[in-house]
Amino acid sequence: MPIFLVFAACAFASGFALRLADPIVLPVAASFGVSPAAAAMLNTAYALPYAIAQPFLGPIGDRFGKARCIQVCVAGLALMLAAGAFATSFPFLLATRICAGIFAGGLIPLVLAGLGDAYAIMERQVMIGRMLFAIIAGQMLGSVISGYANAAYGWHSSLIVAAAIGAAAALLAW
């Protein structure tokens, strides 16, 4: 399998998980008896650690290998999304979103660095453009699919779908 497809699957999973909480804020609030404003923190709980983890996970990838770090990050992302699907309390769900954000924060910089290692300078810009498509497609589909899954099966199913996407990317990466 071409390395680009592995990288794209990991980047897609990261982007998908980023936007999946948007359509489930109200159902989560109702399920756990918290305010919609508190439930909306699920987005921040993912995005803030996602951003903060990036400067740390890059050097970890340099130390232990980008491929190994990508494998661990995407598997951790899938695990945290699955744990969130079975959350029995809002604080636990929030904690799984924080951990998922940390793991996902390593994927995009490591994938882009991996592209730099895998492709010659003449191909690199095209591959980065294609990777950005995978990331943005994940973000856009995360909200849409999460909304449909929630409408059909409840908010838990949004996280189950995201966990399945993360697990598929992890299988490719490993």
C-alpha positions as CSV (number, residue, x, y, z in Angstrom):
1,M,0.0,0.0,0.0
2,P,1.4,3.4,-0.9
3,I,2.6,5.4,2.1
4,F,0.4,8.3,1.1
5,L,-2.8,6.3,1.6
6,V,-1.7,5.4,5.1
7,F,-0.9,9.0,5.9
8,A,-4.1,10.2,4.4
9,A,-6.2,7.7,6.4
10,C,-4.5,9.0,9.6
11,A,-5.0,12.6,8.7
12,F,-8.7,11.9,7.7
13,A,-9.3,10.3,11.1
14,S,-7.8,13.2,12.9
15,G,-9.9,15.7,11.0
16,F,-13.1,13.6,11.3
17,A,-12.8,13.5,15.1
18,L,-12.2,17.2,15.3
19,R,-15.7,18.2,14.0
20,L,-17.8,15.3,15.2
21,A,-19.0,16.9,18.5
22,D,-20.7,19.8,16.7
23,P,-24.0,18.1,16.0
24,I,-24.2,16.2,19.3
25,V,-23.8,19.1,21.7
26,L,-27.5,19.2,22.6
27,P,-28.1,15.4,22.8
28,V,-25.0,15.1,25.1
29,A,-26.2,18.0,27.2
30,A,-29.6,16.3,27.6
31,S,-28.1,12.9,28.2
32,F,-25.8,14.0,31.1
33,G,-28.0,16.9,32.4
34,V,-25.4,19.6,31.7
35,S,-26.0,22.9,30.0
36,P,-25.5,23.2,26.2
37,A,-22.6,25.6,27.0
38,A,-20.9,22.9,29.1
39,A,-21.5,20.3,26.4
40,A,-20.0,22.6,23.8
41,M,-16.7,22.3,25.7
42,L,-16.3,18.9,24.0
43,N,-15.0,20.9,21.0
44,T,-12.5,22.9,23.1
45,A,-11.5,19.8,25.0
46,Y,-10.4,18.3,21.7
47,A,-9.0,21.4,19.9
48,L,-6.9,22.9,22.7
49,P,-4.9,19.8,23.5
50,Y,-4.7,19.1,19.8
51,A,-2.9,22.4,19.3
52,I,-0.8,22.2,22.5
53,A,0.5,18.7,21.8
54,Q,1.9,19.4,18.4
55,P,5.1,21.1,19.4
56,F,5.8,18.2,21.8
57,L,4.9,15.3,19.6
58,G,7.1,16.4,16.7
59,P,10.3,16.0,18.7
60,I,9.0,12.7,20.2
61,G,8.5,11.6,16.5
62,D,12.1,12.6,15.8
63,R,13.3,10.6,18.8
64,F,11.3,7.4,18.4
65,G,10.5,7.6,14.7
66,K,7.7,9.3,12.9
67,A,6.1,6.0,11.7
68,R,6.0,4.6,15.3
69,C,4.6,7.8,16.7
70,I,1.9,8.0,14.0
71,Q,1.0,4.4,14.8
72,V,0.7,5.1,18.5
73,C,-1.2,8.4,18.0
74,V,-3.8,7.0,15.6
75,A,-4.3,3.9,17.8
76,G,-4.7,6.1,20.9
77,L,-7.1,8.3,19.0
78,A,-9.3,5.3,18.1
79,L,-9.2,4.0,21.6
80,M,-10.2,7.4,23.2
81,L,-13.1,7.8,20.7
82,A,-14.3,4.3,21.5
83,A,-14.0,5.0,25.3
84,G,-16.0,8.2,24.8
85,A,-18.8,6.3,23.1
86,F,-19.3,4.3,26.3
87,A,-18.9,7.2,28.7
88,T,-21.3,7.1,31.7
89,S,-20.5,10.6,32.9
90,F,-19.8,13.9,31.3
91,P,-16.4,14.4,33.0
92,F,-15.3,11.0,31.6
93,L,-16.5,12.0,28.1
94,L,-14.7,15.3,28.4
95,A,-11.5,13.4,29.5
96,T,-11.7,11.1,26.5
97,R,-12.0,14.2,24.2
98,I,-8.9,15.7,25.8
99,C,-6.9,12.6,25.4
100,A,-8.2,12.1,21.8
101,G,-7.1,15.7,21.1
102,I,-3.6,15.0,22.4
103,F,-3.2,11.9,20.2
104,A,-4.7,13.6,17.1
105,G,-2.4,16.6,17.6
106,G,0.5,14.4,16.7
107,L,-0.9,13.1,13.5
108,I,-1.0,16.1,11.2
109,P,2.6,17.4,11.8
110,L,4.0,13.9,11.8
111,V,2.1,13.0,8.6
112,L,3.3,16.2,6.9
113,A,6.9,15.5,8.0
114,G,6.5,11.9,6.8
115,L,5.5,13.3,3.4
116,G,8.6,15.4,3.3
117,D,10.7,12.2,4.0
118,A,8.8,10.0,1.5
119,Y,8.5,12.3,-1.5
120,A,11.1,14.2,-3.6
121,I,10.9,18.0,-3.6
122,M,9.3,17.9,-7.1
123,E,6.4,15.8,-5.9
124,R,6.1,17.2,-2.4
125,Q,3.8,20.1,-3.0
126,V,1.3,18.0,-4.9
127,M,1.3,15.4,-2.1
128,I,0.8,18.1,0.5
129,G,-2.1,19.5,-1.4
130,R,-3.7,16.0,-1.6
131,M,-3.1,15.6,2.1
132,L,-4.9,18.9,2.9
133,F,-7.8,17.5,0.9
134,A,-7.9,14.4,3.2
135,I,-7.7,16.6,6.3
136,I,-10.5,19.0,5.2
137,A,-12.6,16.1,3.9
138,G,-12.4,14.5,7.3
139,Q,-13.4,17.7,9.0
140,M,-16.4,18.3,6.7
141,L,-17.6,14.7,6.9
142,G,-17.1,14.5,10.6
143,S,-20.0,16.9,11.2
144,V,-22.2,15.5,8.6
145,I,-21.8,11.8,9.4
146,S,-22.0,12.6,13.1
147,G,-25.3,14.4,12.6
148,Y,-26.8,11.6,10.6
149,A,-25.5,8.9,13.1
150,N,-26.9,10.9,16.0
151,A,-30.3,11.3,14.3
152,A,-30.5,7.6,13.5
153,Y,-28.9,5.9,16.6
154,G,-28.1,8.5,19.2
155,W,-25.0,10.5,20.1
156,H,-23.0,7.4,21.1
157,S,-23.0,6.2,17.5
158,S,-21.2,9.4,16.3
159,L,-18.2,8.4,18.5
160,I,-18.5,4.7,17.4
161,V,-18.3,5.7,13.7
162,A,-15.3,8.0,14.5
163,A,-13.6,5.2,16.5
164,A,-14.2,2.8,13.6
165,I,-12.5,5.2,11.2
166,G,-9.7,5.7,13.6
167,A,-9.3,1.9,14.0
168,A,-9.2,1.4,10.3
169,A,-6.5,4.1,10.0
170,A,-4.6,2.4,12.8
171,L,-4.8,-1.0,11.1
172,L,-3.3,0.6,8.0
173,A,-0.6,2.4,9.9
174,W,0.4,-0.8,11.8
